[in-house]
Amino acid sequence: MRTIRAFLPVLLVWLLWLAAPVCAQIAGFTGADDDGDGLPDDFEQAILQKFQPIWKLSAVDCDVLPAEFEPYLLTPTVRDRNGTIYGQVFFRGSSSSGFFVEAHFYDLWAADCGFLNSHPLDAEHVSALIRATDSSQPLSEWRATHWYFAAHEGTPCESSKTVSAGDLNAEDNGATVWVSWGKHAAFSQRRACNTRGGCGQDRCDDPILTHTVIPVNLGEPNAPLNGAVWTSSDQWPLLEKMDTDFSDKLLDPGKGPSRR
């Protein structure tokens, strides 16, 4: 399900973009499309703001808060640990069920400072699959159908989970995300975080800080926005997290289209 587009030939990227059934106008937004994904950037920002999560963070996390990174540097370089959240929105597909976009919300940390397997730079995220009957519907009619919570992706401790937005009361707004101390894995419920099983040793103990912030749009891997050229750095696995988190089956009960 995860593929890395950053190393595809430029010609192939353009052909895929031209083939995607997206419109010049989405939900009434007609702004510039500087990341070249067929969605107006102002529409992407509106989606990020409508569905921005409510983060439940440890008030005493060993790395303090998610970090803001210096723009226009290829090497991820922390500017400040100030709680910055980054975002991404891209066209996911269309089917008889409607028109789908996917929104990612990245909490990026200077370090994973948990009890086991700690390391510098920690790229974490949650994402939402968002649907409208058709792309012309106003933003008020766009609804999340599912949320994905990334937890220890690609490790023996992986406990990532996809949850129906209806089960989270997060169809028209952001989900609540519980982030484990030090390891920064994401959970839809506090009790799931506090299981503390396996090698992740996750915990969401008091004191808890409730954090909401307008996300900064990263753009796309080959066309970063806001100076986020560090997304493609091989110092962390951020690039592979910028592809879809959702199965085609969630777009259509039968067979749905692939993103790329």
Secondary structure, 3 states (H helix, E strand, C coil): CCCCCCCCCHHHHHHHHHHCCCCCCECCECCCCCCCCCCCHHHHHHHHHHCCCEEEEECCCCCCCCCEECCCCCCCCEEECCCCCEEEEEEEEEECCEEEEEEEEEEEEEEECCCCCCEEEEEEEEEEEEEECCCCCCHHHCEEEEEEECCCCCCCCCCCEEEECHHHCCCCCCCEEEECCCCCCEECCHHHHCCCCCCCCCCCCCCEEEECCCCEECEECCEECCCCHHHHCCCCCCHHHHCCCCCHHHCCCCCCCCCC
